[in-house]
Amino acid sequence: MGIHAENKWFDVVLMGRKTYEVGLKDGITNPYSHMKQYVFSRSMPESPDENVELVSENAVELVTALKSETGKGIWLCGGADLATTLFAHKLVDRLILKINPFLMGSGIPLFSGVIGQTALELANSNIYENGVLLLHYRVK
């Protein structure tokens, strides 16, 4: 968290409130200063940082508008509720899954609800020396 280096694939990051609060509890209010940042929450009264835009409604409309703009890609960094909503509206083009070589207990859900069965096409995969597996899928 507190990453400041330019990302070669994304220039916009979307986060759910719970994902954003992981860094916020350690005082990180602007976790991706090199990117346009949006936090989606119906319960946060205001953004704790002027560089992080709080979105409390119309997530689908905002993401649809962002996708029509020029630039790099949009990274959905976290938010199971947000991911479920955007996936249901066919606003997710790619899924990048990082599999770590350890079990985290119950973990954090990828989606918060039921999504329709969806075919994925493997676009790329990397296995790192530390055992991490990175899978890139295109949503068909």
C-alpha positions as CSV (number, residue, x, y, z in Angstrom):
1,M,0.0,0.0,0.0
2,G,1.2,3.5,-0.7
3,I,2.4,2.5,-4.1
4,H,3.6,5.4,-6.2
5,A,5.3,3.9,-9.3
6,E,3.4,4.2,-12.6
7,N,1.4,1.1,-13.5
8,K,1.9,-0.1,-17.1
9,W,-1.6,-1.4,-17.5
10,F,-3.9,0.8,-15.4
11,D,-4.4,4.5,-14.7
12,V,-7.7,4.2,-12.8
13,V,-8.3,2.1,-9.7
14,L,-11.7,1.2,-8.1
15,M,-11.9,0.0,-4.5
16,G,-14.7,-1.0,-2.2
17,R,-14.8,0.6,1.2
18,K,-13.4,-2.5,3.0
19,T,-10.4,-2.7,0.7
20,Y,-9.7,1.0,1.0
21,E,-9.9,0.8,4.8
22,V,-7.1,-1.8,5.0
23,G,-4.6,1.0,4.3
24,L,-6.7,3.7,5.9
25,K,-6.3,2.1,9.4
26,D,-2.5,2.5,9.0
27,G,-2.9,6.2,7.9
28,I,-2.7,5.6,4.1
29,T,-5.3,7.8,2.6
30,N,-3.9,8.0,-0.9
31,P,-2.7,4.4,-1.7
32,Y,-2.2,4.8,-5.4
33,S,-1.1,8.4,-5.9
34,H,-0.1,7.8,-9.6
35,M,-3.7,6.7,-10.5
36,K,-7.2,8.2,-10.5
37,Q,-8.8,6.6,-7.4
38,Y,-12.4,5.9,-6.6
39,V,-13.8,4.4,-3.4
40,F,-17.3,3.0,-3.6
41,S,-19.2,3.2,-0.3
42,R,-22.7,3.9,0.9
43,S,-21.6,4.4,4.5
44,M,-18.5,6.7,4.3
45,P,-19.6,10.3,4.8
46,E,-16.7,11.8,2.9
47,S,-13.3,10.9,1.4
48,P,-10.4,11.3,3.8
49,D,-8.2,12.5,0.9
50,E,-8.8,15.0,-1.9
51,N,-7.1,12.6,-4.4
52,V,-9.6,9.8,-3.7
53,E,-13.1,10.3,-5.1
54,L,-15.9,8.8,-3.0
55,V,-18.8,7.2,-5.0
56,S,-22.0,6.4,-3.1
57,E,-24.4,5.8,-5.9
58,N,-24.6,5.1,-9.7
59,A,-21.5,2.8,-9.8
60,V,-22.6,1.3,-13.1
61,E,-23.0,4.7,-14.7
62,L,-19.7,5.9,-13.5
63,V,-17.7,2.8,-14.6
64,T,-19.5,2.8,-18.0
65,A,-18.4,6.5,-18.5
66,L,-14.8,5.6,-17.3
67,K,-14.6,2.8,-19.8
68,S,-15.5,5.1,-22.7
69,E,-12.6,7.5,-21.9
70,T,-9.2,7.2,-23.4
71,G,-6.3,6.0,-21.3
72,K,-5.0,2.8,-19.8
73,G,-7.2,0.2,-18.2
74,I,-9.3,0.2,-15.1
75,W,-8.3,-1.9,-12.1
76,L,-10.9,-3.2,-9.8
77,C,-8.6,-3.7,-6.8
78,G,-11.2,-5.0,-4.4
79,G,-14.8,-4.9,-3.3
80,A,-16.8,-8.1,-3.6
81,D,-20.1,-6.2,-3.8
82,L,-18.8,-3.8,-6.4
83,A,-17.3,-6.7,-8.4
84,T,-20.6,-8.6,-8.4
85,T,-22.5,-5.5,-9.6
86,L,-20.0,-4.7,-12.3
87,F,-19.8,-8.3,-13.5
88,A,-23.6,-8.5,-13.7
89,H,-23.6,-5.5,-16.0
90,K,-20.8,-6.9,-18.2
91,L,-18.3,-4.2,-17.2
92,V,-15.5,-6.7,-16.3
93,D,-13.3,-7.6,-19.3
94,R,-10.5,-9.4,-17.7
95,L,-9.9,-11.4,-14.5
96,I,-6.4,-11.4,-13.0
97,L,-6.1,-14.0,-10.2
98,K,-3.1,-14.2,-7.9
99,I,-2.9,-17.5,-6.1
100,N,-0.6,-17.5,-3.1
101,P,1.1,-20.7,-1.8
102,F,-0.6,-20.5,1.6
103,L,-4.1,-20.7,3.0
104,M,-5.6,-17.6,4.6
105,G,-8.5,-19.1,6.5
106,S,-11.8,-17.8,5.1
107,G,-10.1,-15.1,3.0
108,I,-11.8,-12.3,1.2
109,P,-14.5,-13.2,-1.3
110,L,-14.0,-12.4,-5.0
111,F,-17.7,-11.8,-5.4
112,S,-20.4,-11.2,-2.8
113,G,-23.3,-12.8,-4.5
114,V,-24.3,-15.2,-7.3
115,I,-23.0,-14.4,-10.7
116,G,-24.0,-16.2,-13.9
117,Q,-21.9,-19.0,-15.3
118,T,-19.3,-17.2,-17.5
119,A,-16.7,-18.7,-19.8
120,L,-13.1,-17.4,-19.4
121,E,-10.2,-17.7,-21.8
122,L,-6.7,-18.0,-20.4
123,A,-4.7,-15.2,-21.9
124,N,-1.5,-15.5,-19.8
125,S,0.0,-17.3,-16.8
126,N,3.1,-16.9,-14.7
127,I,4.5,-19.1,-12.0
128,Y,7.0,-17.3,-9.8
129,E,9.9,-18.9,-7.9
130,N,8.1,-18.2,-4.6
131,G,5.2,-20.3,-5.7
132,V,2.8,-17.5,-6.6
133,L,0.7,-18.2,-9.6
134,L,-0.7,-15.3,-11.7
135,L,-3.5,-16.1,-14.1
136,H,-4.8,-13.6,-16.7
137,Y,-8.3,-14.5,-18.1
138,R,-10.4,-12.7,-20.7
139,V,-14.1,-12.8,-20.0
140,K,-15.9,-14.3,-23.0
